Amino acid sequence: MVVFDIASLRFDDRGLIPAIAQSRAGAVLMLAWMNAESLAATLRTGDVTYWSRSRAELWRKGATSGHVQRLVELRVDCDRDTLLLVVDQSGPACHTGRPSCFFTAVRDGAEVQLSESEA
């Protein structure tokens, strides 16, 4: 068994790494960014915490909306430059109120808004 070390991850030049949130059922919920501090907080508390690029601060998912993400499992991709967070999502994941942030499809060159059952 190899002990996980945050320093083994490949953060970008801003100290960030993309983090994809996925439900236990496999639905892709959202993409956000983490830094070493937000990842450490997530692993310590079990509450998923991201780095807000627009506010330049830690952002615990659901802190204001109540739509929290609880970490079930952390997965690291083969290049160690992307994270997959398997989460229990409380309420919608997207700030628009939708279950997933990925509700716009491009079909035949046109954008199509997916129904909640499709997204």
N, C-alpha and C positions, 0 to 999 in steps of 0.2 A: 504494500500500500504506500502511495506517495502522498505526503501531506500537502494540501493546497496552500500555495503562497501567492498572494495578490501580486507581488512583484514579478511573478513569472508571466503575467499577462502583457500583451503588446498594446499599450495605450498610444494614442496619436500624439502629435507634438503639442497639443493643448492639454494633455493628460487625461483624455477621454477615450471611452470604448463604447461602441454601440451595444445596446441591450434590448433584445427582442423579448416581449412578454407574451407568453402563450398559456392558454388555459390547460387544465389537466386533460380535457377532451381533445386538445390539439389545435384549437382555434387560435390564430394569430391575433393578438389583441392590440398591440402597439409597439412602436419603436421609440426608445428614449436613449439618453446618454448617462453613463456613470463615470465617476472618477474613483480613485482608490478609497477616498473617504466615504463616498456614498455606498460603495460595495461593502466596505467594512461594517458600516452601520446596518446594512441589509442583513449581512451574515450574523451580526451580533443580536439584532432584535427580531428578525423574521419579517419585519415590515419593509416592503420594498421602498428604497429611497434612491432617487435619481439625482443627477446634477442638472439644474435648469440653466441652459445656456443663455436664455434671454434675461433671466434675473441674476445670473452668476451666483447661485446659492443652492444648497441642498434642498431637495423637494421630496418629502415623503408622500408617496402616492395616496391620495384620499384625505390629506390633512385638512383641506377646506371642504371638499365635496362629500366626504364620508365613504367614497368608493375606493376602499383600500385594496391593496394587493398583499397577500401573505405568501411568502416564498415557500414553495413545496420542494423545489430542487433547482440548483444552479448547474448549468451545463456550459462548458467552454468548447468553442469550435477547434478544429484541428490546427489552425494557424495561431490560436490563442489571441485573436484580435476581435472577437465578437462573442457576446454572452447570450445565452438563452435562459430566460427565467421562467420556469414552470410555476404558475401561481394559482392561488385561489383568489378570484376576483369578486369583490363585493360591489354589486351594481355595475353600471356601464364603465368601460375602460376609457372611452373617448370623452373629451371635454364637451363634445356636441350632444352627449347623452346616448350615443349609440354604443352597442356592445363592443365594437371594434373600430379602430381608426381607419381601417381599410375597407371603406364602403363605396369607393368610386372605382369602377372598372372602365377600361378603355376597350371598346368593342367596335370593330370596323371603323376605327379612326375617330369615334365619338365617345365622350364621357357619359357613363350611365351610372346613376345612383342605384345601388343594390338595395333590395329589401333587407330587413333585419335577418330574415331566414337565410338569405344568400351570403351575407357578409360574415 
